[in-house]
Amino acid sequence: MAVGEPAPGELSLRGRRDECAVLDRLRGEARTGRSGVLVVRGEAGVGKTALLDYAIRSASDMLVVRATGVQSEMELAFATLHQLCAPLLDRLEGLPAPQRQALEITFGLSEGSAPDRLFVGLAVLGLLSEAAEERPLLCVIDDAQWLDSASAQALAFVARRLLAESVVMLFAVREPTRELAGLPELVVEGLRDSDARQLLTSVVPGRLDQRVIDQLLAEARGNPLALLELPPRLTPAELAGGFGLPEALPLEGRIEERFLQRLEALPVDTRRLLLVAAADPTGDPALAGRAAARLGLTDAAFEPLAGADLIEIGARVRFHHPLVRSAVYRAAAPDELRRVHAALAEATDPRIDPDRRAWHLAGASPGPDESVAGELERAAGRAQARGGLAAAAAFLDRAAALTSDPVRRAQRALAAAQTKYEAGALDDALALLAIAETGGVDDLQRARVHLLSAQIAFATQRGGDAPTLLLEAARELEAVDPDQARTAYLEALDAARFAGPLARGADFVAVSSSALAGTAPHLPPRPTDLLLQGIATLPIDGHAAAAPILKAALSAFREEPALPPEESRWISAACRAAWDFWDEESWRLLATRELRRARDVGALTATPLLLSSLSYVHALCGELSTAESLLDELRATTAATGIPVHRYVEIWIAALRGREPEFAALVEDLTTDAKARGEGFALAFAGQAGAVLHNGLGRYEEAFAAVREAVDVAPHSELSTPSAVAELVEAAARVGERRIAERALERLTLSTGPSGSDWALGVEARSRALLSDGDAADRLYQEAIERLRRTRVRVQLARTHLLYGEWLRRERRRVDARDQLRTALELFTSMGAEAFAERAERELLATGERVRKRQIETREQLTAQEIQIARLARDGLPNAAIGERLFISRHTVAYHLRKVFSKLDITSRNQLRRVLPDSASADQVA
C-alpha cells in the first residue's frame, strides 16, 4: 500500500501522508538500535486507530504487542499492562531476580509482598529491552486515556526512559493525560477540505447537493469517522436538498447518536450480545460466549453482526471504534446491565479471575449486598498484595456503597480512604472520610478518621495546621489504640519541627509535652519508642536529658539489621536525631543500610528521602562528588516517582562551592515554597547555608546577618541545629560581636557536651579558640584539629586549619601559619569547595607563600547524565546495576558509556578512575 492511500475496508488514511512519515521514521530508527516514543492525540474518530493499524501493518520485521484501554477497566490495577506484556512473559527468566519477581507478583503468577509500583515500571523496561534484543519491538497502546492508573504510571515510566533499546512505543489518546505529559506528541487534526470532500463523495452514492456537502463538511470538521457515519443516516431528500439536517450536537455525541440509530435497527438479542461484549473489557470470545449462553442467546444473535460493521469477533472481541462500545453500554437500561453483569460474573472462573468476577457481581447488584461487598473487600486485599493501590481503593469504595449496615459501611469507607491516601488520591480520600465519620462509629473509628485527615493535611501542607491536627488525633488514639497513638505523636513531632515558628496552634514544645504525657512505651521499648521519648524530651528538658535516650534509640536502630516497615519508616527521623547530636557515624550507617535495603526490594517511594539524607551527610563531610552522584540519582528517582523533595543538599553544596547565583536561585525557590507550605524549618536552613556561603567568600557581616536571623527563627536552643549555632559563633567573632558569640557558645555547649563525639567536641574547641587569646587559643585550635582528624567530617577539619592559620598569621607566626593554610587549601581544593579554597589561597599569599595554580577538575564536555553514569561505572557498578539506580535499561547505560569513552578519549572502564578521580568508593555510595 502506498503511503497516504486508503486500503479497502479500513478507515481512510487519505491526507495522512505526513503522519505516516513520522511513524515510518520511528520504525527506521528502531532498526538502527534507537528507541522512539510518540503520543498520537486527537478527537474521537479523527483516525488515530487507523494510524496505529498502519504502523502495525508496516512493521512486518518487528515484534508487535498491542493493548487497548477500556473505560470500564480503569479501576483494575495493571489490566492494560498485563494485556501488553502477556505475549512477552516467556522472557521473564532473562530479568534480574527482583524485577522478575515484581512482574510475577503483579501479574498474579506468584505470591509475595506487593512490589513498589515504580519498580514494576523498571521491570517492564527490562522486559521490553530483553524482547527487543531478538528483533525491534513495537508497542501500541490505543485509547490510553482509559488506562488504569497503575498501567499508565508504569508505561509512562518506561516511555520516558527508552533511548537505545530498539523499542517504539505508540500511544493514542483523545485528550492530554497527566501521565503522558511532556512526551513527544503528534496531534492529528481533521482532514484538509479537499481530502474530506473526496472521502465524503466516496461513501455516498449519487450526486450530492453542494449545500449538503458544505453543511456536512462544516459539521464533521474533517473528522473521517463523522464523514463515514453521518451521511448514510440521511434520507435521499436530505442528501439532495439539505432539508431536515439534524441540529448541531457535539461531534462525538453526533457520531455516537449515529451508532445508536444503527443499534436500534438490530434485533433485541443481537443488541444484548453487543452489550455482553461492551461490559467485558477482556475481549475474551470464550467468556463472552459463556455469558451469552447464560442469557439464552443463540447463534442467530450473531448473524446480523456480519454486515453491521460494528464489532469483530476472532481471537479477540474488538469493537470497530470505542464510541460503539460506549454507545452500546450507555444505551442499555439499568436492569439489562445488571442481567448482563450477572451473566458475566457466572461465566468468570472464580479461581482464575476472582477480582473481575467480583467487579461484575457489583455491577449486577441492584442495591446493598453484604456477600458481594465481602467479595469486593477480598478483591481489594488481592489487589493491594499486587501493588494495585488504586484498584484496591476502587474495590473498597464500591464495597462501602453496597454495605447496608452503617457501622460496617463506615469501616469500609475508612479502609477505602486510607488506600486512596496511599495511592495519592487525596481529594477522593477526604470525600470517603466524610462517609467514614457517619453511621454510629466508635471512638477508635473516629480517632482513625481524624488521624487520616491530619495526615492528608500534612501531606498537602507540611506545616501550618498539621501539627495541631496530628496532636489531636494522637490524643484521641491514646485510649483506644496506644500503638497508633505513639506513631501519631511521632508524626506530630515531625510536622511541628518542619513548621517551626510558622505552626498555627501547637508548636514543637506543646507537641513534645503532650507526647511525654501520653502513652507508655512498650517493654522492652522498641527503637521508635526510644526515638519518640528522646525527641520529645529535647525541647522540654534539654540536650543533657535527651542525649542518653536518643543515643539508646540510635543504638537500637543500628542493632536491628532488618526493621519491620512500621519501624523502618522512621529511619530518616533517626538520622536527624544523629545530626542533632553530632553522630556522623550512626547517620551514615543507618542511611546507607536502609537505602541499600530500599534498592534491593525496589521500594522507590522510600528512596528519595533516604538519598537526600545520605547525600547530606556526604556533603557535610566534604565528599561533594559523592553527594552530587547521589543527588543525580535523587533527581532520577523524583522524576520517576513524582514525589517532591526539597533541594536542601543542592543548596548546601552550592554554599560550600561558593556558587552565589546558583545558591540565590535555589534559596528563592525554597523559601517561597516553604512560606506557602508553612515550613519554618526551611527558612532557618536557608539562613545557615547563607552563613556558610558568605563565610567562604570572606563576607563576614553578611554571614553574621544570615545566621543570626536563622538562629532567631528557632529561638530555643533545642530547635536550632547545633551546627547553625556554631556558624553564629564564628560569624559573630569575625565581626566583633563578642557578647553574641559568647552567648552562642553557651548554647553550642548544650549539645556538644552531652554528645561527647569528636565532631562535637572538635567544633566546640574551635569555637572556644575563636574567643580566646595566646596559648589558650593555640591549645584549643590544636585540640580541635586533633579531634576532627579522627572523624570523616573533613569540611570542619579544613575550616579549622583555615581559622588556625589565619590566627597564626595575625600573631605574626608566618611559618606556622603557612603549614595550616597550605593544609586547608589542599583539603578545600580536593573536595571542590572553591570559595573556601580561594579564601585559604588569599591568606597563604598574605604570608608570602607562592601558590601554584589550583586545578579543580571539571568535565563540562559531558552531559549531566553521562557524568552520573561515568561516576557509577568508575566505582565498579555493572551496567545492569547502574540501570536500576538511574531507572534506565542496561542498553541505555552502554550507549552513554560509549559516548563518555569517545569524549574522554579512553577505551575502558578502568581508565575512568584516572580521568574522573574521586575519593569515593562504591561502598561510600551505598
N, C-alpha and C positions, 0 to 999 in steps of 0.2 A: 504494500500500500504506500503510495506517495505521501510525503509529509503534507499535512493540511488538507488531504482529500478524505471525504467521508467514506466509511465502509458500510456495505449493506447491512441493515438490521440493527445498527447501533446509533446512539445519539451522535449527531453530526459533529465532526471536528472542523467543519468548514470555518475558515477565518482564524484558525488556531495555529498557524504556521510558527509564529514567534514562540508561543508557549511550548509547542512540541520541540522546538530547537533547544530550549532551555533544558528540557528533560533529556534530550539526546546528549547534550554536553555533560550533564551529570553522569550519565551512563558511561560516556567515554572516559571521564576522569576515574571512575571506579576501576576500569580495565587497566589503568596505569598505577594502581595502588593508592589512589586518593579517595577520601570519603566525601559524601555530599549530602546535604540536608535541605529540604525545601518544604515550606508550608504553602499549599495551594489554597487560596482563600477566595471565596465568592458566594453569592447568594444561592439559595436552593434552585436547582435546575439550570445553572449557568454553564455546566459542563465539566465540573471538577472530576466527577467519576469517569467521564469519557477520557479525560487526560490521563488519569491513573490507569485505565484499561489500555490506553495507547502505550504507556510506559511498560506495562507488563508484557504486552504483545511484542514489543521491540526488544525485550530482554531475554531472548532465547538462549543467550550464552551465560545468563546469570541464574543463580538460585533465587527463587521468589517466595517470599512469605507475605501473607496478607491478613489483615484483621479489619473489622468494622465496628465502630462504636454504636451501641444501641441505647436509646434513651431509657428504656425500662430496665437496663442492666447497670445503670450508673452507680447504684448502691452496692454492687457486688465487687469486692476487692479483687484486683488483678484479673478481672474477667477478660478484658481485651488483651492484656499482656499474655495470658495463657493461650489465647487464640492465636496470637502472633508467634509465640515461641514453641508451640506444640510440635511442629514439624522438625524442630532442631534439638529436641530433648535427648536424642541419642548421642549428642556431643557433650553431654554434661560431664562425662568422665575426664574430658580434657581440661576442666577448670580446676583452679586451686580448691582444696577441700572446703574452706569456709564459704566460697562463692557457690560451689556445688550444693552444699547443704542448705544455703539460703534459698536457692531456687527449688530444691526438693521439698522443703517445708512450705514455701509459698504456694506451690502448685499441688500440695496435698500428696506428694509422692512418699513422704516420710514424716515422722513426728519429731517435734523438738521445740525449743523456745523460739518465740517469734523473732525473726531477723529484723534488723533495722531496715526500714523501708528504703532508705537511700543505699544501703548496702545491696539490696535487691537490684537497684539500678546498676550498680557496679558489676554485679554478677551477670546481668543481661548484656552489658557492654562486653564482658569477657566472652559470653556465649556467641554473640554476633560476630565478634572478632575471630573466634575459633571457626565458625561456619564459613567465614569469608576467606579462610586460608585455602580451601579447596577451589572455590571459584567466587567471583564477585557476587555480592548479596544485595538484593533489592527488597526493602521492607516497605510495604504500602499500608497505610493506616487511613481508612476512609471514615468520614463522619467523626473526626477527632473531637468535635465539640461535645460529643456524648461519651467520651471515655470516662470510666470510673476514676476517681481521684488518684488511687494508688497506681493504676496503669499510666495515667497521664504524667504523674510525677516521675515514674521510672523511665518512661520513654523520652520525656523531655531531658532528663538527666543524661541519657545515652546520646541524644541528638547533639547536646552541647559539648560532648567530649570526643566525638568522632573526628579523626583527622587523616590517619594513614592506614585504614583498615579495609579498603575496597568495599565499603558499605554505602549504599544510597538509602536514605530514609525519606519517604514522601508522606506528608500529612495533608488531608483535605479537611477544611473547616469552613463553616458559614461565616462566623464572626471571630474576631481575635479572642484568644483564650489566655488566661494568666500564665499557665504553664508553658505555652509555646511562645510567649512574648520575646521578641528580640532575635528569633531565628530567621534565617533568610526566607523571604516571602515572595510568592508570585500571586498577584491579585488578578483574578480572572474577571474581566468586565464583560458586559453584554457584547454581542456581535456588532460589527460595523453595519451600517444601514444596508449597504449593498449585499453583504453576506446574509443578513437577516431576511431581506426580500427574497433572495434566491432560495433559502431554506423554506420560507413560508409557501412560495409558489410550488415547491417540490412535493408538499404534503397535501395540498388542496387541489383536487381535480377541477378542470374547467377554468373559465375566466373569472377573475375577481374584480369587483368594483374598486377603483382606485381609492375611494374614500374609506372603504373597508380595510384595504391594505394599510393605509396611513393610520387608521384607528388601531388596528391590531399591532402594528409596529410600535406605536406610541405606548400602548398598554404593556406590551411584552418587554420593552426596553432592551431588546437584543437578547433576551433570555431564551436559549434554544428549547428548553422543555416547554415553556409557555407557548412558543411558536408551534410546537408539535401538538400540544394538548388542547389549546383553546379553540382553534378553528374547527376541528371535527365535530364539536358540540353545537356549532351554529347551524341554523336551517339554511337551505338554499336561498330563501328570500333575504335572510340576514346577510349572507355572504354576497349576494348580488347588489343589495342596495343599502346595507348598513342599518336596516330597521331592527329595533329590539336588541341592540347590543347590551350586554349586562352592565349594571352600574359598576363604577370603579371600586375595587377592593384591593387590599394589599396583594401584591403579586403572588406571594406564597399562598395566601388564602384563596386566590382565584384558581391557582393550579390545583390545590387540594380539593377545591369545590368541583373541579372537572373530574378528578379521580372519584369523588363521591358519586357523581352522576353516573360514572361507568359502573361503580359498585352496585348502585340501585338496580341496574339492568340485569344483574346476576341473580340466579336462584338463591333462596334463603340458605340452603345447605352449603352452597359454594361460598357465600359470604361468611358463614360460620367457619368454614375451613380456613379462609383467609385470616379470620380473627385468631384462630389457633396459631397460625404462623406468626402473626403480629405480636401475640402475647408471649411467644417463646423466642428469646433472643439468641438461643444457641444455634439455630439453623440446622438442628439435627432432624433429618427427614424421618428416621425411625421413631423418635419421640413424638413428632407431630402426627405420624400415622397411628401410634398407640392412643394418643389423646383423641384423635378423630374417631377411632373405633368406639371409644367410650362414650362419645357423643352420638353414636348411631349413624355416623356419616359413612356412606358407601363410595365406591369408585365413581359413581355417577356425579358426585360432588366435584370431582376433579376435572371432568370433561369440559365444562365451559371455560376453564382457565387456559385451555390450549391456545386460543386466539385472542385472549384478553390483554396480553402484553403488560401484565401486572406483576407476575411472580415467576420465578424459575425454580423448579424442583429437580435437583440432581443429587450430586454428592452432598450438597448443602441446599437448604431452602434460602432463597435470596430474592428480596423484592427488587423490582427494577429501579425503584427510587425510594429513598427514605420517606418521602411525603406519602407514598402509597401506604406504608406501614402505619404512619401516624394518622392518616385519614381513616383507615380501617379501625384502628383502636379507638379513636375519639368518637367515631360514629356509633359505636356499639352501646346498647342500653346497659345500665349497671347490672341488671340480673343476668344478662347474656355474658357479660365479662366475668361474673362470678362463676357461672357454669363452665366457661372455658378454662379459667384458672383451676377450678376443681378437677377438671379432666386432666390438665397438665400435671397437677400435683399427684394424681393417682398413677399417671404414666411415668413419673420420675422415680427411679430406683433410690430408695432412701439410703442404701448403703453406698452408692456411687456418688450421688449429688444431694445430700440431705439439706444443704443450705438453699439450693434453688427450689427444692420441694417445699421448704418452709415458707419461702417467699410467695410461691403460688398459693399455698394454703391461706396466707394472709390476704392475698387478692381475692380468694373465694369466700372470705368471711363477711357476712352482712353486718356484723356487729361484734361486740366483745366476745371473746372465746378464749378461755384460760388454757385449753390444750394447745391451741395454735400459738398463743403468747409464749407458752413454755417452749415450744419448738423454736420459735424465733430467739428466745433467750439462749438456748443451747447453740443455735447457729451463730449467735454473737460470740460465744466463747470460742467456737472453732475459728471464726474469722480473726479474732484477736490473737489466737495462737499462731496464725499465719502472718501476723503483722498487718492485717487489714483493719486499722482503727476506724476508718470512715465507714466501712461495711458493718463493723460491729456496732457502731453508733446508730446506723440506719436500722439494723435489726432490733436493737433495744428501743429505739424511738417507736417503731411500729408495734413492738410488744407492749409498750406502755399504752398505746392507743387502743389496743384490743383487750386491755385488762379492765374488768368491771369493779373489782374491789379497790376502793380509794387508796388504802394504805399500800397495797401491792403495786398499784399504778404509780404512786409517788416514788416507791423504791426503784422501780424500773426506769422512771424518768430521771432519777438522780444518777443511776448507772449510765444511762444514755448521755446525760450531761457531762459526766466525768470523762467518758470516752470521746465525746465531741471536743472537750477541752484538750485532751491529749492529742487529738488529731488536728488541733489548731483552729477548729470552727468555733470561735469564742462567742459570736452572736447567737448561734444555734444553742450553745451550751446555756447561755443566760435565759433563753426562752424556755428551755426544758426545766431549769431551776425553778421558774415560776410555777410549773406544774408540780414539781417535786415538793414544794413547800405547802401544798394543799392536801386535803384528804385525811386529816387527823393524824399527822405524822408524829412520831415520838421525839423525845429530846435528842436522841442520837442522830436520827434522820435530820432534824432541824439543824443541829450543830454541823453536820457534814455539808448540808446545803450552804450554810454561812461560810464554812471554810472554803468550799469550791468557789463561791462568789468572791471571796477575798483573794484567792489565788489568781483568778481571772483579772482582778483589779491590779495585782502586782505584775502580771504578765503584760498588761497593756500600759501601765503607768508605774514604773519601777519604784517611785517614791510616793509623795502625796498622801492619799488616804490609806494606802495598802497596809502600813504598819498597824494602824488602829483597827482595821477590819480583821487582819490576821490575829491580832491580840484578842479581840472579842471572840473570835472563833475558838482560839486556844482555851480561853476561859470556859466557854460552853462545853468543850470536849473533856475537861478535867474529870467531871463526874461520870461520864458515860463511856469514854474511850481514852484512858490515860496515855497509851502508846501514841495515838494520833495527836493527842494534846501536846506531847513533847515535840513531835515533828512540827506542829503548828507554831509552837514557841520559837523553834529554830528558824522557821520561815519568817516569823515576825521580826526576830533579831536581824536577819539578813536584810529584810525590807527597811528596817529602821536605820541600819548602817548605811545602806545606799541612799536613803532620803536625807540623813544628816539634818542640817538646820532647815531644810525645805519640807520636812514632815509636817503634816497637818494633824494635830491631835497628839497621840502617843509618840514620844521620841525614844531614842535608844535607852536612856536611863529608865524611863517608865516601863518599857517593854522588859528590860532586864530585871527590874524589881518584881514585876508580875511573874516572870519565868522562875525566879528563885523561890517565890512563894507558892508556886504551882505544884504539880505532881512530883512525887518522889521517884527517883531513878530506879531502874532495875537493880537487883542484887544477884550476882555482881554487876556493876554498871557496864553498859556497852560503850564502845568508843563515842557514839553520838551523845550518850547521857553525860559523859565527862565533858564533851565539847560544849554542850548546852550549858552546863553548870559553869564552865570556865569563862565562856564568852559573856554570860550574864553577870558573873562576879566582877569582871573587869571594870565596868563603869560604877559599880556600887562600892566595892572595897579596894579597887586599885590593882596595879600590876603585881604587887607583892603577894596579895591573897590569891590572885588568879593564876599566877605562874605555876605553882605545883599542880594545879588541876589541869591546866592546858598542856603542861609537859606530860602528864599522865595520859591525857587524851591523844596527843601525838604519838606517844609510845604505843598505845593500844592500837591506833591505826596502823603503825608500822609493823606491829607483830601479827596482824591479820592479813595474810597474803591474798586471801580471796573473800572479800567482804560481800555480804548479801546486798542486793540492789538498794534496799531502804537505808543501808549504812553508806555504801559507796557513793551515793549521790551527794554526800556532804564532804567529799574529799577536797573540793575547792575551798570550802569554808575552813577546813583544817589547814590548808595551805596558807590562807590569810592569817590564821592564828599563828602559824610558824613565822610569818613575816612580822607580826606584831612583837614576837619575842626573839627576833634576830636568829632564827633557827634555819639557816640556809640548807643544812643537810636534810632535815626532815621534809622541808618544802620540796627539794629536788627529788628525793626518793619517792615520796607519795605521788607527785605529779607524773613522774616518769613511769612508775609502775602502773598507775591507773590508766595512763594514756596507752601504754602497751596493751593492757587488757582490753580497752575500748577498741583498739585497732584489731586485735585478734578476733573479737566477736562481732566486729562490724557495727559497733554502737556509734554511728556517726552523729546522732543528735547530742551525745555527751562529749564528743570530741572537741568542739570549738572552745569551750570553757577550759578544758584541760590543756589544750595547745596554748591558749592565752596565758594560763598560769605558768606553764613550763617555760615559755619564751620569755616571760617577765623575769624569772629567776636567772636565766641565762644573760639577759640584758643587764641586770643588777651586778652580775659577776664579770661583766666586760666581755662576755662571749657573744659579741654583737652579730657576727656572721651566722653563728648557730641560731641565735634568736631570730634573725631575719629569715633563715631557712624554715623555721617553724612557722613564722608569720606567713610565708608563701603557702605553706600547707593549710594554715588557718583560712587564708583567703579562698583557696580552692574548696575547702570544706563549707565555708559560709555561702559561697556561690552555689554549692550543691544543695545545701540544706535550707537556705533562706533564713537561717537563724541569725538575727542581728547580734553582733558582738562589738562592743566599744573598742576604740583604737588606742587603748591606754599604752600598749607596748610600743606601737609605732611612735607615739608622742615621746615616750621615754628615750627611744633610740635617736629620734631627731634632736632631742635636747643634748644627749651625750655627744652626738656628732657635731653639734653646733650649727645645724641647718635651720637658720631662723625663719626664712619664708615658708618652708615646709611645715615647721613647727607651728607657726602662727595660723596657717590654714587648718591644720588638724585640730588645734585648740578651739578655734572658732566654731568648727563643726561640733566638737564635743560639748562645749559649754552651751551652745544654742539648744542642742538636743536635750542636754541634762536639765536645763531650766524648764523646758516644756514638759519633761517627764518627772520633775520633782526630785532629781537625783543630785543631792548636795555633795555626795562623796566625789563626784567628778570635778566639781569646782575646786575642792581642796587639792585634788590630784593635779589639776592643771597648774595651780599656783606653785606646788612643789616642783613640778617639772620645769616651770618657768625659772625658778631659782637655780636649778641645775644648768639650764641653758646659759643664763646670764653670768653665773659663776665661772663657767667655762670660757665665756667670752671676755671675762675680766670686768664686767659691768656690775659692780657690787651694789650700787644704790638700787638698780633695777631688781637685782636678785633679792635684796632685803625687802623691797616693797612687795614683790610677788609672794615670797614665802611667809612674810608676816601676815598678809591677808589670808593665805591658805591656812595657817595655824589659827587665826582668828575665826575662820569659818567653823572650825571644830574647837571651841574654847576649852573643853575638858581634855585633860591630858590623855584620857583613855580613848578619845575619839579621833585625835590626830595621829597619823602614823609616826612612830618614833623617828623614822628617817627624815620626815619633814621637820621635826624639831631640831635634829642635828644640822640640817641645812640652815635653819634660822640662827643657830649658834655661830656658824661660820660667817654668814652674811652680816649679822649684827656686829660681830667682832671686826670685820673688814671695814665697816663704815663708821666705827667708833661708838656704836650704841652699846656700851658695856653693860649697863643695867639690864637691858633687854636680853643680851647674850647670857648674862648670869642667870636670869630667871628661866630662860630656855634650857640652860644646862641643868638646872634643878629638875625641870620636867623630864629631861632626857634620862637622868639617872633613875627615875621612877621605873623605867623599862629596862635599862641596861643592867642595873644591879640584879634584879630578880632573874633576868635571862642568864647571866653568867657566861654567855658564849664569847669566844674570841672576837667574833664580829662585833657584838655589842660593846664589850669592854675596850676593844681597839678604837672604835668610834668615840667612846666616852673619853679615853685617854687623849685622843687628838683634840677633842672639843675643849678639854681642860687646858691643853697646851696653848690653844689659841688665846686663853685668858690668863696665861702665866708668863713669867719672865725668867731670864737667866737659866741657871742649872735646872730649875724645876720644869721649865718648858722643854729643855733639851731632853731630860729623862722621860717626860710624858710622850714626846714625839717618838723617841726610840721604843718605848713600851708599845705605843700604837702600832708601829711598823712590825715589831716582833709578833704581836698578836694577830694582826691582819695577814701576815705572811703565812700563818698556819691555816688560813681559810681560803676559799675559792673566790672570795669577793674582791677581785682584782681592781675594780674601779676605786673602791675605798683605799686599797693599798697605794695605788698610783696617786690618788689625791693627797694622801698623807705624805708621800715622798715630795710632792709638789709644795705643799704648805710648809713642810720642814725645810726644804731648800730655799723657799722664799724668806723664811725666818732667819736662816743662817746667813743669807746674803745681806739682810738688813743688819745682822750682827757683825757684818764685815768678815765673816769666815768664808771667803770665796771658794777656797779649795774644797772644803766640806760641802758647801752649797752645790758645787758642780756635780759631785757624786750623786746627791739626792735628785737634782734636777735632771741629770742625764738618765737616771733610772726611771724617773717619772715620764720623761719624753719617750723612752723606749717602750714602756708599758702602754702609754696612750696611743702611740703610733701602731703598735702591734694589734690593738683592739679596734682601731679605726675611730677613736674619739678625737676628731680633728681639732675642735675648738680648744679642748684642754691641752692637746699636743702643742698647739700654737702658743698658748699661754706659757707652757713649760719652756718652749723654744725662746720666747722673748726674755724670760728670766735667765735662761742659760747664756744668752748673748750678753745680757747685762753684767754677767760675771767675767766677761772677757773670753769666754769659750767660743771657739769656731765650730759652727754646727753644719754638718753635711746636709745636703738637700734631702728632705724626707720623701720616701716612696710609699704612698698609700695606694695599695693595689685596687684597680678598678677594671671592670670588664664591660665597658659600655657598649662594645660591639655585639654582645649577647643580649637577647631579649630576656625579660624577667623570668619567663618560664624556662628558657634554656639555662639560665643561671641556676634556677631551682633544681632542675634535673641533673645538671652537671655536678652540683654540690652533693646530691644524694648518691650519684654514681661514684663520685670521688670517695665517699665514705663507705663504699663497699656494698651498697644495696643492688641486687639484681633488677633487671627491667620489670619483672612482674611485681616486685615489692614496691618499686618506685611508682608504678602504675596505680597500685592500691592506695598509696599515700596521696597521690595527686588526682585520683579519680579519672584516669585516662587508661587506655589499653597499653599493653606492652609494645604493640606495634608503633603507637604514637611516641612512646618513650624512645624506641630505637630510631625513629625518624628524627626526633630532636637531637639525639646524641650524634647522629651523622652530621647534622648542621653545626653542632658545637665543635666536633673534631675538625671540620673544614675551616671554621672561623678562627680557631686557636692553633691551626696548623699542627695538629697532633694526630696520632694514628691508633691510640689505645687508651682504655680507661686508666691504666696505671700511670699515664702521663698527666692525668687531671690533678693529682696531688701536687705536682710540680708547678703547674700553671695556675692552680687555684689553691694556694697554701692556706691552711687554717688549722688552728689547734684543736678544733672539734673533731671528735671521733664518732663513729657510728653509735657507740654506746651513749655518748652525750646527747645525741639527737633522739634518743629513745628508740 
